[in-house]
Amino acid sequence: MDGVEGSRMEEITERRSMESGLPETNEFKSFLKRLPTDRFLNTSVILKLWNADSVLQRRYGQLEANTRQLLKKAQKIVRKLFTLSKRCPKQPVISLPRERPLGFWLSRTQSLLYCSEHGGVGTFLEENHSCTCSSEHATCQGTVPCSLAEEMACASCAPDNITRCGTCHVGYVLHLGTCRPDIAGSLDHYIIFDYDMPDVEARYLLQRLDSRMEVHAIYISNDVRLGSWFNPSWRKRMLLTLKSNKNKSNLIHMLLGISFQICSTKNSTLEPVPAIYVNPFGGSHSESWFMPVNQQDFPNWERTKLDASLQCYNWTLMLGNKWKSFFETVHIYLRSRIVTDDPTVNETIFYEPLDLDDRSANLGYMKINSLKVFGYSMHFDPEGIKDLIMQLDYPYTQGSQNSAMLMLLEMRDRVNRLTPPGPQRLDLFSCLLRHRLKLSTSEVVRIRDSLRMFSTKLPNSSEEEL
């Protein structure tokens, strides 16, 4: 079996040549030296650098070709060994060399980077950033730098201790060498939001029209004088406004309900049909939103009869915490329709002016005794918010700019969370900046875009288009 032994020796020599071929090449050694050492390299990063090294690629291709030739030669030797061993009492044990996949060399590169201290090379475990060392070299663990990536919190490793983080990405704060999610500071100095009242309590107070919940507003109308009878044939326009910029610049207001007391003359065949528009922070009427009363799950008017001799009712709309929103001005448009018991008649259709020749219709008169809005007022500091906005362009420090961004983002999200229902969501925060801070449209657009760009850099960012 001298031929067999010779073949086995040849096979062992070839296998050793294959295993040690790539790491011993100048191309691989040069590649290893050029790898960055200021951050941890996972196999994905090493693969990108590997593919970008054209010199190493050519050398690796040559070794692959040589490996295929060696495998063909080994297969011939194996067939020859089997032929020669047919008459032997004991069959030979044959071990063929196996081609190393690319993943092996990527892991081997990690091991050479991080597990080659004290003359030995161990095996690097990427899952826990540790090394498995051989028995001859029990301490092969080297320095493993901190991890950096776009999706990671750390932006750069500390120069004095590369295993710890030195700077963090936007939205994180450095603490003892690690990055933690940054949290916006308290908004209480700028806007106080934490006034939520339980719905049961709010409903109880609204049903009793409790004066403690009334937000005193200025009544304005050229069509209707409170306490005076009027002809309901034509649409009447009224509004309640707060004039906050003039009278209450340090407050913003939350709407929880509306109530008005209306009377009709006896035997009148008309009933009122109010339509409500709410302007959140001021500006023109076109910036108001329409209340979809009794549509989908939006609340409906609740009517309570007050006087038997006259047809007097309290009409109350209770929004509660689910539908509450900011308000500066409430516009009320009052129309009338003829009461009918005919189920085939669409009650949303009414005519203006009403048909005066209809003998079945007793138009009569109406009178509004009171018109009130209910809710609460919250602390608001426009100058403080302007100071936050100034830090976007003129920060005291980089940290103060990020802190201001986070606080403005938190403020924007909490304000827009109270956006009213509608086919298109309103950007209430932009309205707040434009009308209560008196910023120009271009400034509002710039701030909105800056916050949106900053938000995309934060972890778990989900920007919603308004």
Secondary structure, DSSP 8 states (H G I E B T S, - for coil): -HHHHHHHHHHHHHHHHHHHHTTTSHHHHHHHHHS--SS---HHHHHHHHHH-HHHHHHHHHHHHHHHHHHHHHHHHHHHHHHHGGG-SS-----------HHHHHHHHHHHHHS-GGG---EEETTTTEEE--SS-S-----------TTSSEEEEETTEEEEEEEE-TTEEEETTEEEE------TTTB-------HHHHHHHHHTT-GGGB---EEE-SS--TTSEE-TTS-EEEEEE--HHHH-TTEEEEEEEEEEEEEE-TT--EEEEEEEEEESSSS-GGG-EE--TTSTTS---EEEEEETTTEEEEEEEE-HHHH-EE-SEEEEEEEEEE----TTS-TT---SS--TT-TT-----EEEEEEEEEEEEEEB-HHHHHHHHHHHHS-SSHHHHHHHHHHHHHHHHHHHTT---SSS---HHHHHHHHTS---HHHHHHHHHHHHHHHHTSTT------
